[in-house]
Amino acid sequence: MVERGNANLRERFVGLVKEIGLLPVIKARCERDCLPYAQAMYDGGARVIEVTMTTPGALGAIEAITSELKGKLYVAAGTVLDAGTAREVILHGGHALVNPALVPEVIDLGNRYGVPVCSGAFTATEVFNAMRAGAAIVKIFPAQLAVPKYMTNLKMVFPEVNLVPSGGTTLENAAEYIRCGACAVSGARVFMQYDKIEAEGLAWLTRQVARMIEIIREARKDLPELP
């Protein structure tokens, strides 16, 4: 069950991200698409999702999803780049804050209100600074520029960090990111294929999420020991 406004929110959010291994991203063309997309992702097995603030009407969409799927789905806001936006997300029912870069004021505000932050980072220095600032998860972005073994390198020096690559993860490479030390993967393009959704309906999105979760589950069955 989704809980807000208590000390367990960070633990439960991070726990579900790690358990499912997937934080799928909604980057919709209009607000009204977000709730059906969220429902389709939930039907595919997602229990945490992200709605980017670049989506028109993102705050309204987050509020609608958290209301309609209350107790079922955690909703993070993505591309949160300042404290003012972070505050609005929390007021509209968002359960977590995600950004593509290290933004200390967003981490500070999230920590102040007990809302977990998935902070963007790329270099080892940025990862360290995100951890030191109190980020619950570190999002390696853009993952397209970081081969999966980059996760292994980071875990070697920061074994306690929760790494989630985003921006370039696919059905073909997700398993390797997991085997190399990522606790989950995230992304929009693998799910927001509008032509597929228009041609095959929301069932295509549900199948895509379910397939990614199954790939991650299989990858975890025989994980290699990291150096």
Backbone as CSV, one residue per row, in Angstrom:
resi,resn,N_x,N_y,N_z,CA_x,CA_y,CA_z,C_x,C_y,C_z
1,MET,0.847,-1.199,0.000,0.000,0.000,0.000,0.873,1.236,0.000
2,VAL,0.511,2.246,-0.793,1.287,3.479,-0.878,1.049,4.320,0.365
3,GLU,2.134,4.786,0.964,2.037,5.639,2.140,2.785,6.929,1.875
4,ARG,2.213,8.043,2.350,2.876,9.333,2.241,2.912,9.971,3.620
5,GLY,3.784,10.967,3.748,3.815,11.742,4.966,4.310,10.970,6.175
6,ASN,5.155,9.993,5.965,5.707,9.273,7.106,7.129,8.852,6.794
7,ALA,7.813,8.404,7.835,9.224,8.087,7.694,9.470,6.879,6.811
8,ASN,8.421,6.134,6.489,8.601,4.921,5.702,8.597,5.155,4.196
9,LEU,8.253,6.355,3.750,8.096,6.587,2.317,9.377,6.291,1.549
10,ARG,10.486,6.828,2.012,11.764,6.589,1.324,12.078,5.104,1.274
11,GLU,11.942,4.426,2.403,12.266,2.995,2.475,11.371,2.190,1.536
12,ARG,10.079,2.508,1.514,9.149,1.739,0.710,9.345,2.017,-0.774
13,PHE,9.594,3.263,-1.132,9.806,3.612,-2.535,11.055,2.914,-3.066
14,VAL,12.158,3.068,-2.348,13.410,2.439,-2.770,13.259,0.926,-2.797
15,GLY,12.573,0.392,-1.813,12.376,-1.051,-1.756,11.633,-1.591,-2.962
16,LEU,10.603,-0.883,-3.414,9.849,-1.338,-4.579,10.642,-1.177,-5.871
17,VAL,11.398,-0.085,-5.985,12.250,0.084,-7.166,13.212,-1.088,-7.277
18,LYS,13.811,-1.469,-6.164,14.776,-2.569,-6.162,14.087,-3.922,-6.345
19,GLU,12.913,-4.085,-5.771,12.202,-5.359,-5.883,11.757,-5.629,-7.316
20,ILE,11.123,-4.649,-7.946,10.617,-4.817,-9.315,11.747,-4.668,-10.325
21,GLY,12.690,-3.771,-10.020,13.827,-3.566,-10.923,13.546,-2.631,-12.069
22,LEU,12.422,-1.922,-12.010,12.039,-1.069,-13.138,11.328,0.184,-12.653
23,LEU,11.765,1.335,-13.200,11.087,2.608,-12.998,10.734,3.147,-14.387
24,PRO,9.588,2.734,-14.940,9.216,3.178,-16.285,8.764,4.628,-16.273
25,VAL,9.012,5.314,-17.376,8.774,6.760,-17.445,7.675,7.089,-18.448
26,ILE,6.752,7.935,-18.004,5.720,8.478,-18.891,6.139,9.863,-19.334
27,LYS,6.283,10.029,-20.619,6.530,11.344,-21.220,5.476,11.495,-22.309
28,ALA,4.306,11.956,-21.904,3.144,11.946,-22.789,3.016,13.250,-23.572
29,ARG,2.192,13.201,-24.607,1.941,14.385,-25.433,0.897,15.297,-24.815
30,CYS,0.030,14.720,-23.970,-0.988,15.527,-23.314,-1.359,14.892,-21.977
31,GLU,-1.923,15.700,-21.099,-2.226,15.267,-19.737,-3.185,14.083,-19.702
32,ARG,-4.190,14.090,-20.578,-5.231,13.063,-20.497,-4.711,11.649,-20.789
33,ASP,-3.537,11.540,-21.444,-2.976,10.223,-21.740,-2.303,9.582,-20.525
34,CYS,-1.939,10.407,-19.532,-1.080,9.908,-18.456,-1.750,8.858,-17.592
35,LEU,-2.998,9.073,-17.203,-3.672,8.097,-16.354,-3.839,6.751,-17.062
36,PRO,-4.306,6.712,-18.317,-4.367,5.414,-19.006,-3.002,4.753,-19.158
37,TYR,-1.963,5.541,-19.422,-0.619,4.981,-19.517,-0.198,4.385,-18.178
38,ALA,-0.480,5.121,-17.096,-0.108,4.634,-15.765,-0.835,3.330,-15.446
39,GLN,-2.118,3.258,-15.766,-2.885,2.040,-15.532,-2.309,0.879,-16.338
40,ALA,-1.938,1.149,-17.589,-1.358,0.098,-18.434,-0.038,-0.391,-17.856
41,MET,0.783,0.523,-17.339,2.048,0.127,-16.726,1.812,-0.694,-15.465
42,TYR,0.839,-0.277,-14.670,0.494,-1.044,-13.471,0.037,-2.448,-13.843
43,ASP,-0.793,-2.544,-14.869,-1.278,-3.851,-15.320,-0.135,-4.750,-15.790
44,GLY,0.952,-4.138,-16.258,2.113,-4.901,-16.696,3.042,-5.303,-15.571
45,GLY,2.769,-4.816,-14.357,3.581,-5.203,-13.208,4.348,-4.080,-12.549
46,ALA,4.310,-2.870,-13.119,5.011,-1.740,-12.512,4.332,-1.347,-11.207
47,ARG,5.116,-0.996,-10.218,4.569,-0.511,-8.956,5.111,0.867,-8.607
48,VAL,6.062,1.328,-9.381,6.560,2.694,-9.306,6.686,3.198,-10.740
49,ILE,6.258,4.422,-10.982,6.401,5.022,-12.303,6.880,6.453,-12.145
50,GLU,7.305,7.024,-13.254,7.730,8.425,-13.276,6.942,9.157,-14.354
51,VAL,6.480,10.359,-14.028,5.868,11.253,-15.014,6.778,12.461,-15.143
52,THR,7.304,12.717,-16.334,8.237,13.825,-16.489,7.510,15.161,-16.440
53,MET,8.160,16.149,-15.871,7.583,17.487,-15.809,7.560,18.160,-17.175
54,THR,8.178,17.526,-18.170,8.101,18.041,-19.539,6.792,17.628,-20.214
55,THR,6.007,16.793,-19.574,4.689,16.417,-20.074,3.709,17.555,-19.815
56,PRO,2.951,18.008,-20.794,1.944,19.048,-20.548,0.981,18.629,-19.444
57,GLY,0.762,19.534,-18.475,-0.151,19.218,-17.385,0.356,18.150,-16.442
58,ALA,1.665,18.066,-16.266,2.248,16.987,-15.468,1.734,16.967,-14.034
59,LEU,1.597,18.130,-13.409,1.152,18.160,-12.019,-0.270,17.613,-11.884
60,GLY,-1.144,18.004,-12.806,-2.499,17.472,-12.791,-2.523,15.980,-13.029
61,ALA,-1.639,15.527,-13.909,-1.564,14.090,-14.199,-1.100,13.315,-12.974
62,ILE,-0.106,13.825,-12.281,0.389,13.158,-11.069,-0.714,13.083,-10.029
63,GLU,-1.450,14.172,-9.867,-2.541,14.197,-8.898,-3.625,13.187,-9.263
64,ALA,-3.945,13.102,-10.548,-4.982,12.167,-10.997,-4.557,10.717,-10.784
65,ILE,-3.308,10.405,-11.105,-2.819,9.029,-10.965,-2.776,8.616,-9.499
66,THR,-2.255,9.499,-8.643,-2.162,9.148,-7.224,-3.543,9.002,-6.597
67,SER,-4.529,9.707,-7.139,-5.895,9.587,-6.640,-6.557,8.307,-7.132
68,GLU,-6.470,8.056,-8.428,-7.152,6.900,-9.028,-6.496,5.577,-8.662
69,LEU,-5.173,5.585,-8.514,-4.447,4.346,-8.202,-3.868,4.374,-6.794
70,LYS,-4.575,5.057,-5.912,-4.140,5.172,-4.527,-4.002,3.791,-3.896
71,GLY,-2.874,3.596,-3.220,-2.642,2.320,-2.578,-2.062,1.261,-3.491
72,LYS,-1.898,1.595,-4.774,-1.393,0.624,-5.745,-0.069,1.037,-6.367
73,LEU,0.120,2.329,-6.583,1.227,2.783,-7.413,1.902,3.999,-6.802
74,TYR,3.233,3.967,-6.751,4.000,5.152,-6.384,4.266,5.968,-7.642
75,VAL,4.103,7.279,-7.539,4.293,8.151,-8.702,5.389,9.167,-8.396
76,ALA,6.465,9.099,-9.160,7.549,10.070,-9.055,7.404,11.118,-10.146
77,ALA,7.858,12.308,-9.871,7.918,13.357,-10.889,9.338,13.437,-11.412
78,GLY,9.473,13.443,-12.732,10.796,13.506,-13.336,11.124,14.884,-13.865
79,THR,12.408,15.107,-14.098,12.911,16.394,-14.597,12.536,17.525,-13.647
80,VAL,12.706,17.286,-12.355,12.474,18.307,-11.333,13.789,19.041,-11.115
81,LEU,13.826,20.304,-11.520,15.102,21.012,-11.583,15.272,22.126,-10.556
82,ASP,14.261,22.359,-9.712,14.381,23.407,-8.702,13.468,23.092,-7.531
83,ALA,13.719,23.762,-6.414,12.970,23.494,-5.191,11.506,23.878,-5.322
84,GLY,11.210,24.952,-6.060,9.831,25.376,-6.238,8.995,24.311,-6.928
85,THR,9.547,23.725,-7.980,8.840,22.645,-8.675,8.701,21.425,-7.781
86,ALA,9.746,21.117,-7.043,9.695,19.979,-6.122,8.573,20.146,-5.109
87,ARG,8.425,21.350,-4.594,7.362,21.613,-3.617,5.990,21.414,-4.249
88,GLU,5.806,21.889,-5.479,4.528,21.722,-6.164,4.206,20.242,-6.394
89,VAL,5.223,19.478,-6.730,5.033,18.037,-6.929,4.504,17.394,-5.650
90,ILE,5.108,17.736,-4.531,4.690,17.164,-3.248,3.253,17.581,-2.926
91,LEU,2.923,18.838,-3.182,1.575,19.333,-2.917,0.531,18.650,-3.800
92,HIS,0.947,18.182,-4.978,0.038,17.501,-5.899,0.052,15.976,-5.719
93,GLY,0.678,15.524,-4.661,0.601,14.100,-4.331,1.750,13.243,-4.798
94,GLY,2.783,13.824,-5.397,3.919,13.035,-5.864,4.635,12.350,-4.714
95,HIS,5.077,11.121,-4.964,5.733,10.328,-3.923,7.255,10.427,-3.958
96,ALA,7.831,10.906,-5.064,9.282,10.961,-5.191,9.655,12.005,-6.235
97,LEU,10.905,12.427,-6.191,11.435,13.442,-7.103,12.599,12.849,-7.875
98,VAL,12.596,13.060,-9.177,13.665,12.538,-10.034,14.191,13.685,-10.887
99,ASN,15.496,13.733,-11.070,16.050,14.729,-11.990,17.207,14.132,-12.787
100,PRO,17.576,14.793,-13.894,18.634,14.255,-14.756,20.032,14.688,-14.356
101,ALA,20.112,15.569,-13.359,21.405,16.121,-12.948,21.410,16.279,-11.432
102,LEU,22.562,16.545,-10.883,22.690,16.757,-9.444,22.189,18.159,-9.102
103,VAL,21.062,18.240,-8.401,20.464,19.527,-8.008,20.303,19.517,-6.490
104,PRO,21.285,20.018,-5.756,21.261,19.921,-4.295,19.999,20.486,-3.654
105,GLU,19.426,21.566,-4.191,18.249,22.156,-3.560,17.043,21.224,-3.626
106,VAL,16.975,20.393,-4.666,15.885,19.429,-4.771,16.081,18.312,-3.753
107,ILE,17.317,17.844,-3.611,17.595,16.806,-2.615,17.310,17.339,-1.221
108,ASP,17.721,18.572,-0.942,17.492,19.164,0.375,16.003,19.248,0.689
109,LEU,15.215,19.686,-0.284,13.780,19.817,-0.041,13.128,18.455,0.141
110,GLY,13.520,17.498,-0.684,12.979,16.156,-0.527,13.282,15.587,0.841
111,ASN,14.515,15.743,1.291,14.894,15.237,2.605,14.130,15.952,3.724
112,ARG,13.868,17.238,3.528,13.155,18.015,4.546,11.738,17.475,4.757
113,TYR,11.118,17.044,3.656,9.725,16.580,3.737,9.591,15.051,3.681
114,GLY,10.709,14.369,3.757,10.662,12.911,3.781,10.291,12.286,2.459
115,VAL,10.571,12.986,1.355,10.245,12.500,0.016,11.533,12.047,-0.672
116,PRO,11.622,10.799,-1.103,12.864,10.303,-1.701,13.202,10.999,-3.013
117,VAL,14.494,11.174,-3.229,14.988,11.815,-4.447,15.881,10.844,-5.199
118,CYS,15.599,10.709,-6.482,16.449,9.951,-7.393,17.255,10.977,-8.171
119,SER,18.465,11.211,-7.718,19.282,12.291,-8.276,20.079,11.846,-9.491
120,GLY,20.045,12.663,-10.509,20.866,12.408,-11.677,22.338,12.609,-11.368
121,ALA,23.175,11.852,-12.054,24.625,11.968,-11.926,25.248,11.203,-13.083
122,PHE,26.521,11.446,-13.318,27.215,10.672,-14.350,28.621,10.284,-13.897
123,THR,29.394,11.253,-13.471,30.765,10.961,-13.055,30.798,10.418,-11.628
124,ALA,31.930,9.836,-11.267,32.102,9.335,-9.902,31.948,10.462,-8.889
125,THR,32.454,11.638,-9.219,32.335,12.786,-8.317,30.878,13.162,-8.125
126,GLU,30.105,13.179,-9.198,28.686,13.514,-9.090,27.930,12.461,-8.295
127,VAL,28.263,11.206,-8.499,27.622,10.136,-7.733,27.922,10.316,-6.248
128,PHE,29.166,10.575,-5.916,29.559,10.775,-4.523,28.827,11.960,-3.906
129,ASN,28.750,13.067,-4.643,28.082,14.260,-4.117,26.585,14.034,-3.941
130,ALA,25.969,13.258,-4.839,24.547,12.941,-4.699,24.316,12.093,-3.452
131,MET,25.186,11.107,-3.248,25.074,10.264,-2.059,25.262,11.096,-0.794
132,ARG,26.267,11.952,-0.794,26.562,12.764,0.386,25.422,13.735,0.697
133,ALA,24.730,14.198,-0.354,23.611,15.124,-0.161,22.359,14.423,0.354
134,GLY,22.329,13.091,0.240,21.206,12.349,0.781,20.248,11.776,-0.235
135,ALA,20.675,11.636,-1.504,19.807,11.041,-2.516,19.530,9.578,-2.174
136,ALA,18.291,9.160,-2.363,17.915,7.773,-2.078,18.410,6.831,-3.167
137,ILE,18.415,7.323,-4.394,18.834,6.577,-5.579,19.658,7.515,-6.435
138,VAL,20.622,6.981,-7.148,21.385,7.789,-8.095,21.087,7.298,-9.506
139,LYS,20.556,8.194,-10.309,20.211,7.876,-11.689,21.390,8.211,-12.595
140,ILE,21.961,7.199,-13.231,23.071,7.433,-14.156,22.486,7.840,-15.508
141,PHE,22.720,9.102,-15.855,22.118,9.675,-17.065,23.150,10.535,-17.797
142,PRO,23.216,10.397,-19.129,22.481,9.449,-19.962,23.187,8.095,-20.028
143,ALA,22.418,7.049,-19.774,22.993,5.699,-19.753,23.551,5.299,-21.107
144,GLN,23.041,5.915,-22.154,23.504,5.596,-23.504,25.003,5.820,-23.647
145,LEU,25.560,6.725,-22.844,26.990,7.018,-22.901,27.789,6.189,-21.899
146,ALA,27.075,5.411,-21.072,27.752,4.606,-20.057,27.477,3.133,-20.320
147,VAL,28.473,2.410,-20.780,28.283,0.974,-21.014,27.917,0.307,-19.698
148,PRO,27.232,-0.827,-19.732,26.806,-1.475,-18.485,27.926,-1.677,-17.473
149,LYS,29.135,-2.002,-17.923,30.224,-2.238,-16.979,30.622,-0.989,-16.199
150,TYR,30.150,0.174,-16.651,30.374,1.399,-15.887,29.698,1.293,-14.524
151,MET,28.549,0.577,-14.463,27.881,0.360,-13.178,28.794,-0.413,-12.231
152,THR,29.495,-1.397,-12.773,30.412,-2.197,-11.957,31.514,-1.328,-11.382
153,ASN,32.070,-0.453,-12.199,33.137,0.440,-11.734,32.647,1.314,-10.577
154,LEU,31.446,1.849,-10.714,30.905,2.702,-9.662,30.617,1.907,-8.393
155,LYS,30.067,0.693,-8.541,29.765,-0.129,-7.372,31.028,-0.586,-6.649
156,MET,32.130,-0.691,-7.369,33.390,-1.085,-6.743,33.832,-0.059,-5.708
157,VAL,33.587,1.224,-5.990,34.026,2.271,-5.059,32.895,2.777,-4.162
158,PHE,31.643,2.581,-4.596,30.479,2.981,-3.802,29.528,1.775,-3.672
159,PRO,29.906,0.748,-2.936,29.109,-0.492,-2.915,27.700,-0.312,-2.379
160,GLU,27.460,0.745,-1.603,26.135,0.932,-0.995,25.176,1.724,-1.881
161,VAL,25.639,2.260,-3.004,24.802,3.137,-3.822,23.758,2.338,-4.603
162,ASN,22.559,2.909,-4.720,21.493,2.337,-5.543,21.538,2.999,-6.917
163,LEU,22.057,2.288,-7.905,22.248,2.846,-9.240,21.093,2.462,-10.161
164,VAL,20.543,3.458,-10.858,19.484,3.222,-11.833,19.853,3.937,-13.131
165,PRO,20.354,3.211,-14.131,20.663,3.837,-15.417,19.389,4.239,-16.155
166,SER,19.449,5.372,-16.841,18.294,5.875,-17.583,18.791,6.673,-18.778
167,GLY,17.982,6.661,-19.845,18.379,7.398,-21.042,19.223,6.524,-21.953
168,GLY,18.583,5.507,-22.540,19.318,4.591,-23.400,19.168,3.140,-23.010
169,THR,18.371,2.851,-21.987,18.125,1.452,-21.620,17.076,0.856,-22.563
170,THR,17.254,-0.404,-22.907,16.375,-1.073,-23.860,16.092,-2.492,-23.397
171,LEU,15.195,-3.164,-24.087,14.940,-4.572,-23.800,16.190,-5.405,-24.038
172,GLU,17.040,-4.951,-24.950,18.241,-5.709,-25.316,19.380,-5.545,-24.313
173,ASN,19.475,-4.391,-23.639,20.624,-4.181,-22.757,20.271,-4.140,-21.271
174,ALA,18.986,-4.202,-20.936,18.576,-4.082,-19.529,19.208,-5.160,-18.652
175,ALA,19.228,-6.387,-19.141,19.772,-7.485,-18.344,21.241,-7.255,-18.007
176,GLU,21.993,-6.746,-18.958,23.419,-6.525,-18.719,23.645,-5.428,-17.685
177,TYR,22.812,-4.381,-17.714,22.926,-3.340,-16.672,22.690,-3.948,-15.290
178,ILE,21.699,-4.829,-15.183,21.409,-5.468,-13.904,22.573,-6.363,-13.481
179,ARG,23.093,-7.147,-14.408,24.206,-8.051,-14.080,25.459,-7.279,-13.676
180,CYS,25.573,-6.048,-14.140,26.769,-5.252,-13.844,26.613,-4.376,-12.603
181,GLY,25.474,-4.482,-11.909,25.378,-3.805,-10.622,24.244,-2.819,-10.445
182,ALA,23.475,-2.512,-11.501,22.330,-1.618,-11.340,21.251,-2.313,-10.523
183,CYS,20.574,-1.568,-9.652,19.489,-2.170,-8.864,18.178,-2.159,-9.638
184,ALA,18.111,-1.349,-10.685,16.923,-1.251,-11.532,17.322,-0.480,-12.782
185,VAL,16.427,-0.435,-13.745,16.633,0.391,-14.928,15.425,1.300,-15.091
186,SER,15.627,2.375,-15.836,14.555,3.333,-16.065,14.638,3.829,-17.503
187,GLY,13.545,4.392,-17.980,13.577,4.936,-19.333,12.189,5.280,-19.828
188,ALA,12.149,6.138,-20.849,10.893,6.550,-21.472,10.751,5.987,-22.871
189,ARG,11.822,6.063,-23.661,11.697,5.728,-25.085,11.296,4.280,-25.337
190,VAL,11.700,3.389,-24.459,11.348,1.979,-24.631,9.855,1.751,-24.423
191,PHE,9.186,2.671,-23.737,7.755,2.550,-23.467,6.908,3.571,-24.224
192,MET,7.407,4.763,-24.398,6.635,5.818,-25.049,6.822,5.780,-26.565
193,GLN,6.444,4.673,-27.150,6.461,4.530,-28.609,5.028,4.743,-29.099
194,TYR,4.730,6.000,-29.390,3.349,6.402,-29.657,2.737,5.673,-30.845
195,ASP,3.545,5.393,-31.858,2.999,4.691,-33.023,2.531,3.288,-32.650
196,LYS,3.297,2.612,-31.774,2.915,1.276,-31.331,1.638,1.331,-30.489
197,ILE,1.573,2.309,-29.610,0.402,2.433,-28.750,-0.838,2.754,-29.574
198,GLU,-0.681,3.636,-30.565,-1.813,3.989,-31.412,-2.272,2.810,-32.260
199,ALA,-1.319,1.996,-32.723,-1.659,0.866,-33.593,-2.217,-0.323,-32.823
200,GLU,-1.658,-0.586,-31.635,-2.011,-1.810,-30.908,-2.752,-1.561,-29.598
201,GLY,-2.902,-0.290,-29.226,-3.622,0.033,-28.002,-2.740,-0.055,-26.765
202,LEU,-3.350,0.235,-25.623,-2.615,0.233,-24.361,-2.090,-1.153,-23.984
203,ALA,-2.678,-2.191,-24.571,-2.187,-3.545,-24.300,-0.728,-3.689,-24.718
204,TRP,-0.313,-2.956,-25.749,1.092,-3.009,-26.164,1.980,-2.489,-25.038
205,LEU,1.592,-1.389,-24.415,2.375,-0.811,-23.322,2.430,-1.771,-22.136
206,THR,1.308,-2.384,-21.815,1.275,-3.370,-20.732,2.241,-4.514,-21.019
207,ARG,2.230,-5.023,-22.245,3.130,-6.120,-22.613,4.586,-5.682,-22.557
208,GLN,4.864,-4.457,-22.969,6.242,-3.960,-22.976,6.797,-3.877,-21.559
209,VAL,5.994,-3.386,-20.638,6.418,-3.312,-19.239,6.615,-4.716,-18.664
210,ALA,5.647,-5.592,-18.928,5.749,-6.968,-18.419,6.987,-7.670,-18.964
211,ARG,7.284,-7.422,-20.225,8.456,-8.054,-20.836,9.743,-7.554,-20.191
212,MET,9.824,-6.254,-19.933,11.022,-5.706,-19.304,11.198,-6.269,-17.896
213,ILE,10.118,-6.366,-17.151,10.198,-6.918,-15.798,10.660,-8.371,-15.826
214,GLU,10.179,-9.131,-16.791,10.586,-10.523,-16.910,12.064,-10.635,-17.269
215,ILE,12.554,-9.773,-18.140,13.972,-9.753,-18.506,14.827,-9.496,-17.266
216,ILE,14.392,-8.543,-16.451,15.134,-8.205,-15.238,15.094,-9.373,-14.252
217,ARG,13.944,-10.000,-14.121,13.812,-11.151,-13.217,14.755,-12.281,-13.641
218,GLU,14.805,-12.547,-14.915,15.687,-13.607,-15.413,17.149,-13.251,-15.190
219,ALA,17.490,-11.977,-15.382,18.877,-11.550,-15.217,19.359,-11.719,-13.775
220,ARG,18.438,-11.655,-12.839,18.795,-11.747,-11.419,18.963,-13.179,-10.928
221,LYS,18.605,-14.144,-11.728,18.660,-15.524,-11.269,20.070,-16.040,-11.046
222,ASP,21.017,-15.525,-11.760,22.388,-15.999,-11.641,23.347,-14.814,-11.770
223,LEU,23.249,-13.914,-10.807,24.067,-12.701,-10.854,25.541,-13.015,-10.570
224,PRO,26.435,-12.487,-11.365,27.858,-12.700,-11.095,28.296,-11.888,-9.877
225,GLU,29.318,-12.346,-9.210,29.855,-11.593,-8.082,30.652,-10.425,-8.627
226,LEU,30.351,-9.237,-8.145,31.065,-8.054,-8.634,32.475,-8.012,-8.047
227,PRO,33.408,-7.425,-8.784,34.800,-7.329,-8.300,34.871,-6.571,-6.987
